[in-house]
Amino acid sequence: MRCVYTDLDGTLLGQGASLFRTAEGDFTLLAARALEACHRAGVEVVIKSGRRRAQVMEDARLIGQTSYIFEVGSGLVIDGELTFLTGDLQPREGLTVHAQIEQTGAPALLLERYAGRLEPHSPWHVDREVSHLFRGSIEAREANELLEAEGHGALRLVDNGEIEDGRHAFHLIPAVSSKAAAVAAHMRARGYERDECIAVGDSREDLDVAKVVGRFFLVANADVADVPGVERTEAPMSEGFYEAVVRAIAESR
């Protein structure tokens, strides 16, 4: 095993987005011990998150890693080198990809159509380079059918998992962007083979990464139906991350 790709919120991190809390809020060192096990085994750890680049950069730095994936696969950084995985939508003439998506009218369309069920995920929706971040209780499939019907087929709404009270976080991104595509790009850059990599997550978007890695784990708290070939941990969040990593390292030897 050479690499672990992990989501942050609800996976590596426990209650309150803390590395040192369980899903119930108790103190734990298990996630840190899993990171230590990776270090001792020479296994790279790459965060794949919906968070902004600045946030994920700091999280990667704190755990001693130099590669990370941000804004749901829209961007990839490897050893300081940034690549936007957004297809034809690239930063240009002082306009971010986020600004270009705003100009299409698609974010306003979603907020108007799903008023009362979808809203900006404040305060984390500001200062983003690519994705428009919302929270709510809608079906991403239905929203994507709306986008296609209204001429916004180059974009898609991604369900990035449950956050609170049954509501989910949603990202509006270029249709070509995904965590799976970003993981595959990192694997190519590093020269990793599929069977040398695992991934851990808690959302439908994370689950898509199972297509490109050798082994995929859903943590117990994942609000996603079981899929053949995907393993589910017995423990949730940070404890589940520990379970997945330690099992995978032990069984790869």
C-alpha positions, 0 to 999 in steps of 0.5 A: 500500500502506498497511498490513502485518500481520505475525506475530512469532515465525517471521516478523518475528523470527528465531532466538531471537525476535530482530529481528536474527537470521536463521533460522540465527542469523546477524546481519541488519538485513533485518527492520529495513530492511523496517520502515524501508522501510515508514516511508519509504513511509508504510505502517503495520505492525501486529503480529498475535501470540499473545503477551500484550498486555504483550509485544506492546505493548512490541514495537509500541513498539520498532518505533514503531507504535501498533496491535497485535493480541494473543492470536491476535486476541482483543484489538486496540489502536488508538492506545491504545484496547483492544477485546476481540474475544471476542463474548459472553465479555467481562471482567466482575466481576473475571473475565478471559475467560481465567478464564471459559474455565477455568471451562468445564472445556475446558482441563482436558478437553484436557489430560486427553484428550491427556496426554503430547501436550499441555501448558501452554506454560510459562512463557508460559501465565501472566498471559494475559487470554484464551487458554489457551496449550499446546504439543504435537503434536496435530491442532487439527481433532480437538481441536475436534471433541472440544470440540464433542462435549463442549459447548464449541462456543463455543471453539476450539483454534488451531494457531499454528505450529511452535515446536520439535522438531515441536511446535506452539503452540496457543491455546484462545480464543472461537470468534469470535476470530481474527487475520483478524477482528482484521485486518478490524476494524483495517482498518475503523477505519483506513479501509483497503481490501483491496487496500491491505493485505498480511499475512505469517505462518507458521501456519495461523491467519496464513493465514486472514488471506489472506481479508481482505487483498489479498496474503498471504505465507507465509515459507519456514519456514511448516509450511503447505501452499501455497494458490492465491493465497498467495505463499511467500517464498524466505527464512525468518523475518526475511529472508522478511519483508524479501523480502515487504515490499520486493517488495510496496512496489515492486510497489504503485507 
